[in-house]
Amino acid sequence: MAGRGTPAIALLVKRRVDHRTHPYDVSPDEPDYGARVAAALAVAPGRVFKTLVTEVDGALTVAVVPVTGELDLKALAAVVGGKRAALAERAVAERATGYVRGGISPLGQRRRLPTVVDVSVSGHPTVYVSAGRRGLQLELAPADLIALTDAALAVLTAG
């Protein structure tokens, strides 16, 4: 899949959403992966968002947070009306989304999961999320990300 052809990109093209793709070369096993991706793209780390698949009271839920922050699991649980949240196991996340770790996009997932995006997304003209494969990011307007994922906005990062 060179540069195109992921379900996330296909969704954006189908819906005629303005976006740009940005390739990068960072191993998903690198420590501080998100910050390294931001550096490789030469953008502020607060504009690069990671997609985390979680389980809230046993139900899969997607959290989209800046790579500069840690997901506050209690806050996520509260937002979706649950009591307890934890990161989903890697295999569960990959099976539900159709993407592999390091390339999970909030867009074009195999199963549409409830999604919550950190409010800091609104402070940027465009943000970056995975395009659905390792080594490729999508740049799009926060409003488009929110609309396409039918996301709720909430404070999801601690500190």
N, C-alpha and C positions, 0 to 999 in steps of 0.2 A: 504494500500500500504506500506508494511513494507520494507523499504530500497531500493526497486526496483520498477519497474512498472510505472514510470512516462514517459510521452512522451519525455522528455529531455534525460533521461537515455536510453530509447529505441533507440533514434536517435544516440547516441554515440555508443551503442552496434552494431547497424546496420551498421554504417560507420566504425566500428573498430577503434574508436578513443580512445587513451590511456587516462584514467581518473580514478579518485578515488572518492568514496562517503564518506561524513563525516556527521554523525548525530550530532545534538546539541539540547539543551533544553533551548530555550529562547522564551518568549512570544512575539508575534509580536506587542503587545501593550506597550512593555517596551520603555521608553525613550532611545534614542540613540541606537536603535535596532542593527544597523550594527556593531557598536563598541562592543556591547555585544556578538554578534555572533563571531566576530574575537577573542575576549577574550575566549569564550567557546571552540573555535577551537585551541587556543594557536598559532595564526598566526598574523603577522603584519596587522593592519587594512587596510593598503594601498593595500593589496593583495585580499581583499574581496570587491566584486563589487555588487552593487544593480542594479536591473532592473526597470527602470521607464518608464511607458507608458505615452506618451504625445500626444498632438494634435498640429500639426504645420499647421496653416491655415486650420484647420478642418480635416486634414489627420493624422491618427494615426502613430506615429513614436516611436521607442524604443530607449531609451538612457541607456547606461550601464556605470556607474560611480563608482569610489571608494566610500566606505561607509564613508570615511574621508572627502569627499567634497560635496558641494552643486552644483546641476545642474545649469549651466548658461543657462537659457532658450533662451536668445538672441543669444548666440553662437550656440546653437542647431538649432534654426531657420535659421541662416545664413548658416550653413553647408548644410542643406537640401534645400536651396533656398527659404525659406519662410520668412515671415515678423513677424509673431507672434506665440509664442509657450506657451503652458500651460500644466500643468499636466492633464491627462485625469481623468474623474470621475472614482471612484473605480469600479462601475458596468460595465462601458464601457471597462475598462482595463481587468477585469476578463472575460467578454464575448468574447473579441477579442483574448485573449491568451489561454483561457481554464484553467487558473490557478487562485488561490485565493491570495489576498493581503498577503504579507509575504512569499509567495511561488511562485511568478512569475519568471519564468526562461526565459532567452533570447533564449533558445533552445527548439525546439519542440512545438512551439506555434500553437494554432489552426489555426490562420491566419498568414502567413509569413508577417511580417511588416518591413518596412525600419528600419535599425538599425545603430546607431552610437555609437562607443565605445571610451571612453576617452583614449587619447594617453598614459597615465601613465600605461596602461595595458602592454605595451611592455617592461617595466622595470623590469619584474618579470619572473622567469622561469616557474612558474605556478600561476594561479589565481583561486579564488573561486567565484562561482555564484550559485544561487539557483538551486537545482535539480528538482524543479517543485512541491515541497510541503514544507510546514512549517516543520522546524526541520531537513532539509537535504540539504547539500551543495555539489556541484560538484567541484572537483579540476581538472583543465585541462590546457594545454599550451595556452597562449594567441593567438598564430597563429591558433590553432584549433577553438577557440571561434570566431575569426574574420572570418575564412573560412566558418564555419557552419552557421553563421548568415549573411554572405555576407555583413559584416559591413564596414562602412567608419570609419576611425580614425580621431579624432579631439580633440582639447582642449575643454572640456565640463564643467570643474569645475572652479569656480571663486576663485581667490586667490591663 
